[in-house]
């Protein structure tokens, strides 16, 4: 796992010291080695920081060339099937000087051009500069596990693994994007291709770009689109298959996905929460490895949030070398001021805090860790997928009946997202269940009051499906998974110089999950039905069958107690000054006061605090 910056500036030669400074803003992504390439005319610069995982020798140094120095590559991530691709390329007369996947990716591009992306199994973001054609090609992996930012200028282009290198340019003038401000406050994160800045973009998951140095023309395309793949795979459901056949296929796919992600020349472990997804990754790693598997988990003294005992029980059953850390409130609180340093954009998912802490724990022992991310979105793990079926009849009711149903339903126990929708329905301000269950932090009417004058923007069109539960799963795979969960894991782990791998998001597993009938995901009120039945082959049901919980911390309590001063500071008009031309301070004050009095949830207040902390760290000095 690594980090890079690529800068083409046809107006004037690039300052080598500036390029090094840009590169070293992401030293945490690659503390083991550093490299620079400058073209002879000084107009093209590539910078790289290396976290050595495969082929630890100097042969893995980047930026890497093809030998003739026509092509230069900087590569972040892993292509797990690089050995098979290398054999195919060697049969086509390609010759290699290292044992790295980076060199294989470069030669694959030389052989197949942009079609090389279809050959890769892995997670990656990379850029290739063709000196002869004066062309830059870059791409991001199918599921968006690895990030890639870019900014296009009249006479150049700049790309980087994080926003930091671009912001470090002395000639770059960042411009806040007010339309994206509304999107962030709605979701708690900023989905690609948007960023918090008007003049910087992110590649979408499964997207490539090509920039022509002769004409300055930028071309973008998608080689993988979750919604399109879903529509393709649904067609194959017409070929009926038994539950047993599907389980065998899933077992084989997951074993292969895990086997690939155990390839490493450095120590490796697994994040184990004791939940279904991390348990099946651990079980399959244990079954496919002759050595002892290391697992890591954290716990909290507050029993409402502590799941360490469940992870411990699974680790004991699978006989892993298990390490756990009980986190004190002080340790968790100390992480919060560093969040703007880890996340280059406002990011309000509070599970970023424990994710970084468990990454730091793992990094003391290993350089690579596998995680169970993706299982909920692929196999139907969220309770609100079940709630959708229960409450779909509400959309057929007239307004008065809706109000009554919402008022009654909101008083019953249930999932937070469904509860919030029911409460909103009782106020008759959310007409669409699927729209509301898309994880809003601030509702549309609240945003109208908070951000007067910033209209609601258009999002990506939802997947077409007769089944709204499937449509929501696809939407979560397109938006929530890459832009929230995977962003969280990438930045939190890389801040600790730890590579995180996600076997469940192998694109072959993703295709299988899309082909799977809904009834084998949500079955008789059971979530992740088929995946759960497969896990029972390896782990007794009593160790993993319990109500689902997120990776949570008692942030709501802290914000009203130990962190009350933080709330008061960062919800003030002074802290929010960069946004005050768009934001209504009365709405901020009212929401903050309501929260501190013990009314409502913490998410809206936390989103404002994070926004102000980000502005102070990245923007206040400009």
Number of C-alpha atoms within 10 A of each C-alpha: 26 31 32 34 32 31 22 28 18 19 10 12 16 19 13 16 9 14 23 19 16 24 28 23 18 25 23 21 28 24 16 15 16 21 17 19 21 19 14 8 10 16 17 23 23 30 26 33 30 26 24 22 22 18 16 16 11 10 13 21 21 25 24 23 19 16 11 7 12 13 21 21 28 30 29 26 25 27 22 20 17 22 14 12 20 22 13 13 17 14 10 10 9 15 15 15 10 17 17 22 22 25 25 25 24 23 24 23 18 16 14 12 12 18 12 16 21 11 15 20 19 24 24 23 28 28 26 25 24 18 15 9 12 15 18 23 21 23 27 29 29 27 26 26 26 26 30 28 24 22 19 17 12 10 15 19 21 21 26 28 26 25 25 22 25 26 18 16 14 9 8 11 12 15 12 17 16 20 19 21 23 24 23 24 25 21 23 28 27 24 23 19 14 19 23 23 19 15 17 22 19 22 25 28 28 20 21 23 18 19 21 17 20 11 10 16 13 14 11 13 14 15 16 20 15 20 19 11 15 22 15 14 16 15 10 12 13 9 6 8 10 7 12 11 10 15 15 11 14 19 17 12 18 21 20 18 25 25 17 17 24 20 15 15 13 13 15 24 26 26 26 32 26 23 21 26 24 23 26 27 26 29 24 20 26 19 15 14 12 8 10 12 21 23 25 25 27 23 21 19 12 13 9 10 15 18 20 21 15 18 26 22 14 24 24 12 14 19 15 21 13 19 17 18 14 13 17 12 16 9 13 16 15 11 14 16 14 15 25 20 16 23 21 18 23 25 26 27 18 22 17 26 23 21 22 25 21 22 28 19 18 26 20 10 14 18 23 26 25 24 21 23 20 24 22 21 23 25 25 29 24 19 21 20 22 18 18 17 12 10 16 14 10 19 12 9 12 9 16 11 13 21 21 15 18 23 17 13 19 19 11 10 9 14 12 13 18 23 20 20 26 27 21 19 25 22 15 15 14 17 15 13 18 18 13 20 19 17 19 20 26 21 19 17 10 13 21 17 15 21 23 13 13 16 13 14 9 7 8 9 8 15 19 14 15 8 10 17 20 22 18 23 24 24 21 21 21 24 22 21 22 24 25 20 18 21 22 24 25 24 26 26 27 24 23 21 24 28 26 27 26 23 26 26 23 23 19 15 21 22 18 17 24 24 19 21 14 17 14 19 24 21 14 10 11 16 22 24 19 23 23 21 12 16 20 16 11 17 18 12 14 8 18 21 13 11 7 13 11 9 15 18 20 13 20 19 14 15 19 17 13 14 16 13 11 16 21 16 16 20 24 17 18 12 19 22 16 16 20 13 12 17 24 17 19 12 15 20 16 10 20 22 14 15 19 20 10 12 11 13 13 20 20 21 26 24 25 23 23 25 24 26 26 22 19 17 15 15 15 13 7 6
